[in-house]
Amino acid sequence: MADASRIAVVTGANHGIGLEISRQLARRGLMVVLTSRSATKGRAAVKALRDDGVVVDYHLLDVRSPVSIRALAAYLSERHGRLDVLVNNAGVLLDPRGSRLLDAKPKTFRDTLETNFFGPLQLVQALAPLMKKNGYGRIVNLSSGLGQLSDMGVGTPAYRVSKTALNVLTRTLAAELNGTGILVNSVCPGWVKTDIGGPNAPRTVEQGADTAVWLATLPDDGPSGGFFRDRKPIPW
């Protein structure tokens, strides 16, 4: 199947890495459904892309809302009858600067997990059946090196926990979907100039999006259940 007939959903895509992933996938010929929690910001992002010659679709999505997720699933089923690529990019970093585990509030963990883990969990539960129906899928989870158990340290504990949990989702889902034609991987984009990364980050959004786009367009014999940075495997 040519890329032109592939349908891709990118969450949290009105700015930053998500917007750039949408741009790069659309330029590869995929039909991208850009989603965001704010309709105003999402439609502004769609217009900016179209002004740049990149055409994408739009759908409102709050990854914290089961109702919103079901609405997206219904839209994809009715409008396209399929889904080929899901990029779980939407995420938050709610830990105060310099936060430590012993001082952290449980609510910060709950709120962070609601977006960074339960959002992707509910999305794959709702959307993987659309992929299984056609025997093809690419699920890409935007994780972080801060979630690596092999290099775990102090600071931003809620964010770290959420990304480690997201990596567990990747491994478990990849095992469950083995043999279905659906490949599931995590990606660390590196330290990127975004709202979360800040202005001092050394990487551009183009660099941050590259590996996610690569994983979203893997050939059928590509890896599944892996964690990647710069298109290379990294430790969990």
Secondary structure, DSSP 8 states (H G I E B T S, - for coil): --GGG-EEEESS-SSHHHHHHHHHHHHTT-EEEEEES-HHHHHHHHHHHHHTT---EEEE--TT-HHHHHHHHHHHHHHTS---EEEE------S-TT--GGG--HHHHHHHHIIIIIHHHHHHHHHHHHHHHHT-EEEEEE--GGG-GGG--SS-HHHHHHHHHHHHHHHHHHHHTTTTTEEEEEE---SBSSTTT-TT-SB-HHHHHHHHHHHHT--TT---S-EEETTEE---
